[in-house]
Amino acid sequence: MNKFSIKIIPWLVPLLLLISWQFLSSIGVIPKRILPAPMEVIQAAQTLMSTGELYEHITVSLGRALFGFFIGGLIGFLLGIFNGISRYSELLFDTSVQMLRNIPHLALIPLVILWFGIDETSKVFLVALGVLFPVYINTYHGIKSVDKGLIEMGKAYGLKGRALFFTVIFPGAMSSILIGIRFSLGVMWLTLIVAETISSHSGIGYMAMNAREFMQMDVIVLSVVLYALLGKLSDVIAKYFEGKLLKWDI
């Protein structure tokens, strides 16, 4: 199987669904009030692009997602590292983190709104909270799962402290850490969707809720498609870096 086929095959099912959707809409099987045809969604996107509104909403949502991901991912990563390599840190923090992890972060929306209002802080906080735990769990698990034999071998070669960590422990945990990052990217968009549809004055979620008020089904579907495309783009980028960073991993 050549590289071209590998790139094309994953898109065959979405393309078939898109063609079927357009065909069934054109013959009236799928009513416009239920689901507008793909061409109508594309026309809605072109209209919003011509006014600059679409770019603005996408930029705002991307900013919220990336800022929240950076904050939550960094905290989760550092906690996972410290709790994975230090027994004292694990005893002090892990139980608390595990308790907080079992609280659905989206259930905290009413409380977060009371804390931060409905401005950017509340949305970034929710995204960061959702991202934190997948990164933490996988980083912690990755550190703890490093082959003890490799660690002992590194010590036998005179490695200790930072040298042992960056030469043996961190590379051994990298696969699990990257899995956590990929999973947290999905949580990031899921959290942002909910946050933007509940309390927002801009962003893709706001665009969808505003379209609902005016019964603009094409714009609502466009918003869903944008979330799906951004989620796929995030996963593609994560897989790219995963391939680069794990070239040594057989």
N, C-alpha and C positions, 0 to 999 in steps of 0.2 A: 504494500500500500504506500503510494507516494505522499509527499508532504501536502500537495494540493488536495488530495482526497481527505486527508486527516483534517484539514481546515474546513472543508465544505460539508462533510457528512454531519457534524453536529448541528448545522443550520437547516438540514433538510426537513425535519419535523416542524420547526417554527415556520418555515416557508410554506409548507403544505397547509398548515393551519391558517396561515394568512390568506392564501389563495382560496381555501374553502370558505373562510369567513367572508371574503369579498364576493364570492360567487353566491353564497346563500343570502347575503344582504341584497344583492342585485336582483334576485328573483323573488324577493319578499318573504323568504322563509324566516329570516331574522328581522323583525320590525325595527325601524330606526329609533323608536322610543325606548327599545330594550337595549340595543347595541348598534351604534352607527357603523357604517362600512369603513374599512381602512382608509379609503381615499378621502372620506370626509374628515377623518382624524388628521390625515396629512394636510389637508386644506386648512384645518383649524391651526395646525402648527405653523404653517406658512403665514397665516394672518397675524398670529401672535409674534412671530419673528419680525415681521415687517414693522411692527410698532415698537419692538425692542422689549416687550413685556416678558416674552419667554426667556430671553437671555438673563434678564434681571432675576426672575424666580429661580432659575437653575443655579445662578451664581450664589444667591442667598442660601439655598438648600445645601449646596456643596460646601460653603463656608461653615455652616452649622455642623454638618456631618464630619468634616475633616478636623475641625477644632475640637469637637467632642471626642472624636476617635483618638486624637493625639493625647488629650488629657487623660482619658480613661485607660487607654492602652499603655501609656507610660507608667501610671500608678499601678496597674495590674502587673505589668512586666517587672517593675522594681520589687513589688511585694512577692511575686513568685520567685524571683532570684533570691531575695533575702531569706524567705521562709524555706526555700529549697536547700540552701547551703548552710544555714545557721539553725541549730536546734533550739537555741534560746528565742530567736525571732519567730520560729514556727510555733513554739509554745505560747508566746505572747500574743500573736496576731491571727494565727490560722483559724482558731475556733470562732473568733469574731467575724472574720471574713466569710466563713462557711454559713454562719447564721444569717448574715446580710444577704448572701447569695440566694438563699431560699425565699426571700421576699420578692415577689414580682415587681420589678422596677416600674412598670407601667401603672401599677396600682397606686403608686405614690404621686401620680399627676395632681390630684387635688391638693395634696400637701405641698408639693413643689410650687404650684401656682400661688399658694398662700405665702410661701417663703420668698419667692423671687418675682412674683407677678407674671405677666404674660410676655415679657420682653425676651431678648436673646438668651439671657442667663438660664432661664428655666429649660429651654430646649437643649442647650449645650450640656447642662447638668444631667438631663435624662439620657442623652446619647452617651456621655462619659460613663454614667452608672451602668448602662446596658453593656458597654464594651468592656468594662473593667474585669468582670468576672470570667468570661471565656478566656481572656488573655492570661489572667492570674492562674486559673486551674491548669491550663495547658503548659504554662511556663513552669509552674510548681511540679507538675507531673513529669515534665521533661527532665528537670534537674534530678528529681528523685529516681528516675528510671535509667539514668546513665549506668552502663555496665561497671560494676564495682571492680571487675578485673582490669578494666582500662585505667581506672583511677589508681589502682595499686601499681600498675605498670608505669604510669606517669610518675608516681612517687619514687619508684625504683630507679628511674632515670634522673632523679634529682629535681623534679618539678614540684613546686609547692606554691601556695598562695595564689596570686594573680596569674602566674605562669601556668599552674595546673588548671585553673578555671578557664582561661581563654584557649588553652591548647587541647584540653580533654573534655571538661564538663560542658562548657557552652556549646561547642560543636555537636556534642552528643545529644544535647537537648534541643537543637535547632529545629529538627523536624516537627516535634511536638509544639514548639513555640509558633511556628508558621501555620500549623493547623488551627491553633487558637486565634491567630490573626485573621485567617480566612473565615472562620466561624463568626468572629466578632464583627466582620464587615457586614454580614447579613443582619446581625442584630442591630447594627448601626442604622441601616436604612429602615428596618422595621420600626425602631423607636422613633426615628425622625418622622415617618409617615404619621404615626399616631400623634406625636407632639404638634406637628404642623396643622393637623386637621382639627385639633381641639382649641388651640389658642395661638393664633398667628395673624400677622398683617402682611406677610409676604412669604414667598417660597412656593414650591410645587404643591404642597398640601393646601396652602391658602388658595392657590389657583383652582384646585379641585372643589373646595368648599364654596368658593365664590361662584363657580360655574353651576354648582348644584342649586344655588338660589335662583338662577336664571334658566334652569333646566337645559343647560348646554351639555348634552351628553357627550358630544365629540371632544370637548375640552376635558371632561372628567376622565374619559378613556385615555386621552393623551397624557394626562397626569400619571395614570397607572403605568402606561407604557414607558414614560420617562423614568419612573422609579425602577422598573424592570431593567431598562438599558443601563442605568447608572450602577445598579447592583451587579449586572453582568460585567461591566467595565471594571468595577472594583475587583471582582474575582479574577478576571484576566490578568490584571496588574499583579495581584497577589501570586498567581500561579507563575507568572514570569519571574518574579524575584525568587520564588521557591525553587524554580529550575536553576537559576543562577547560583543560589546559595547552597544548594544540595547536590551539586555536580559530583561531589565526592561520595555521596550516599548511594551505595549499591543495594 
